Amino acid sequence: AKLQAAVVLNPGYSSMPPIFNLCLNWKGEKTNSNDDNIRAMESEVNVCYKELCGPRPGYQLLTNQLQRLCVVLDVYLETESHDTSVEGPKEFPQEKMCLRLVR
């Protein structure tokens, strides 16, 4: 799986959040126009950015957005690749547990 993220940074980055546009190449090309899950991932980092701001607003937002993107991609790949009709090892095993304590 390969995730491409185009990130738009406003010149006033510390006061304006970065905007992510995603394209996942895995079992075909998936974007926000043809996959609801990609749209949900973009929403998680673009719309819910306020909960990702650190103690000093603006300075940790981009790294926190990238970290959240890694978590949601991991969850997506683990859940989407689960097919009970196929025997053998899964492409993305469910070894990790991602907890979200508050929303």
C-alpha positions as a Markdown table, in Angstrom:
| # | Residue | x | y | z |
|---|---|---|---|---|
| 1 | Ala | 0.0 | 0.0 | 0.0 |
| 2 | Lys | 1.2 | 3.5 | -0.9 |
| 3 | Leu | -0.4 | 6.6 | 0.5 |
| 4 | Gln | 0.3 | 9.9 | -1.2 |
| 5 | Ala | -0.6 | 13.1 | 0.7 |
| 6 | Ala | -0.6 | 16.5 | -1.0 |
| 7 | Val | -0.3 | 19.0 | 1.9 |
| 8 | Val | -1.2 | 22.7 | 1.4 |
| 9 | Leu | 0.6 | 25.0 | 3.8 |
| 10 | Asn | -0.7 | 28.5 | 4.1 |
| 11 | Pro | 1.9 | 31.3 | 4.6 |
| 12 | Gly | 0.3 | 32.0 | 8.0 |
| 13 | Tyr | 0.8 | 28.3 | 9.0 |
| 14 | Ser | 0.7 | 28.8 | 12.7 |
| 15 | Ser | -2.7 | 30.3 | 12.5 |
| 16 | Met | -4.1 | 28.5 | 9.5 |
| 17 | Pro | -4.2 | 24.6 | 9.5 |
| 18 | Pro | -2.5 | 22.6 | 6.8 |
| 19 | Ile | -4.9 | 20.9 | 4.3 |
| 20 | Phe | -4.4 | 17.3 | 3.3 |
| 21 | Asn | -5.5 | 15.6 | 0.0 |
| 22 | Leu | -5.0 | 11.9 | -0.1 |
| 23 | Cys | -4.5 | 9.2 | -2.7 |
| 24 | Leu | -4.1 | 5.5 | -1.7 |
| 25 | Asn | -2.7 | 3.1 | -4.2 |
| 26 | Trp | -3.7 | -0.3 | -2.9 |
| 27 | Lys | -6.1 | -2.6 | -4.7 |
| 28 | Gly | -6.5 | 0.2 | -7.2 |
| 29 | Glu | -6.3 | 4.0 | -6.8 |
| 30 | Lys | -8.6 | 5.4 | -4.0 |
| 31 | Thr | -9.2 | 9.1 | -3.5 |
| 32 | Asn | -11.8 | 11.2 | -1.8 |
| 33 | Ser | -13.9 | 11.2 | -4.9 |
| 34 | Asn | -14.3 | 7.4 | -5.1 |
| 35 | Asp | -13.8 | 6.1 | -1.6 |
| 36 | Asp | -15.7 | 7.0 | 1.6 |
| 37 | Asn | -12.9 | 5.8 | 3.8 |
| 38 | Ile | -10.3 | 8.1 | 2.2 |
| 39 | Arg | -12.8 | 11.0 | 2.6 |
| 40 | Ala | -13.1 | 10.0 | 6.3 |
| 41 | Met | -9.3 | 10.0 | 6.7 |
| 42 | Glu | -9.1 | 13.5 | 5.2 |
| 43 | Ser | -11.8 | 14.7 | 7.4 |
| 44 | Glu | -10.0 | 13.3 | 10.5 |
| 45 | Val | -6.9 | 15.5 | 9.8 |
| 46 | Asn | -8.6 | 18.4 | 8.0 |
| 47 | Val | -11.8 | 19.0 | 10.0 |
| 48 | Cys | -10.8 | 17.6 | 13.4 |
| 49 | Tyr | -7.5 | 19.5 | 13.5 |
| 50 | Lys | -8.4 | 21.5 | 16.6 |
| 51 | Glu | -8.0 | 18.5 | 18.8 |
| 52 | Leu | -4.5 | 17.9 | 17.4 |
| 53 | Cys | -3.1 | 21.3 | 18.4 |
| 54 | Gly | -0.5 | 21.0 | 21.1 |
| 55 | Pro | 0.0 | 23.2 | 24.1 |
| 56 | Arg | 1.4 | 26.0 | 21.9 |
| 57 | Pro | -1.1 | 26.3 | 19.1 |
| 58 | Gly | 0.3 | 25.9 | 15.6 |
| 59 | Tyr | 3.7 | 24.6 | 16.3 |
| 60 | Gln | 2.8 | 20.9 | 16.6 |
| 61 | Leu | -0.2 | 20.7 | 14.4 |
| 62 | Leu | 1.4 | 19.4 | 11.2 |
| 63 | Thr | 3.3 | 16.6 | 13.0 |
| 64 | Asn | 0.2 | 15.7 | 15.0 |
| 65 | Gln | -1.8 | 15.5 | 11.8 |
| 66 | Leu | 0.8 | 13.2 | 10.2 |
| 67 | Gln | 0.8 | 11.0 | 13.2 |
| 68 | Arg | -3.1 | 10.8 | 13.2 |
| 69 | Leu | -2.9 | 10.0 | 9.5 |
| 70 | Cys | -0.6 | 7.1 | 10.1 |
| 71 | Val | -3.0 | 5.8 | 12.8 |
| 72 | Val | -6.1 | 6.0 | 10.6 |
| 73 | Leu | -4.3 | 4.5 | 7.6 |
| 74 | Asp | -3.1 | 1.6 | 9.9 |
| 75 | Val | -6.6 | 1.0 | 11.1 |
| 76 | Tyr | -8.0 | 1.2 | 7.6 |
| 77 | Leu | -5.5 | -1.3 | 6.1 |
| 78 | Glu | -6.0 | -3.8 | 9.0 |
| 79 | Thr | -9.8 | -3.7 | 8.8 |
| 80 | Glu | -10.2 | -3.4 | 5.0 |
| 81 | Ser | -7.8 | -6.3 | 4.3 |
| 82 | His | -9.8 | -8.8 | 6.5 |
| 83 | Asp | -11.4 | -11.3 | 4.2 |
| 84 | Thr | -12.6 | -14.5 | 5.9 |
| 85 | Ser | -13.1 | -16.3 | 2.6 |
| 86 | Val | -9.3 | -16.3 | 1.9 |
| 87 | Glu | -7.0 | -18.6 | 3.7 |
| 88 | Gly | -3.4 | -17.9 | 4.7 |
| 89 | Pro | -1.7 | -14.9 | 6.2 |
| 90 | Lys | -3.2 | -11.5 | 5.9 |
| 91 | Glu | -1.4 | -8.7 | 4.1 |
| 92 | Phe | -1.8 | -6.3 | 7.1 |
| 93 | Pro | -2.2 | -8.4 | 10.3 |
| 94 | Gln | -4.0 | -6.9 | 13.3 |
| 95 | Glu | -1.0 | -6.8 | 15.7 |
| 96 | Lys | -1.4 | -3.3 | 16.9 |
| 97 | Met | -4.1 | -1.7 | 19.1 |
| 98 | Cys | -4.8 | 2.0 | 18.5 |
| 99 | Leu | -6.7 | 3.6 | 21.3 |
| 100 | Arg | -8.5 | 6.9 | 21.1 |
| 101 | Leu | -9.1 | 8.1 | 24.6 |
| 102 | Val | -11.2 | 11.3 | 23.9 |
| 103 | Arg | -12.9 | 12.9 | 21.0 |
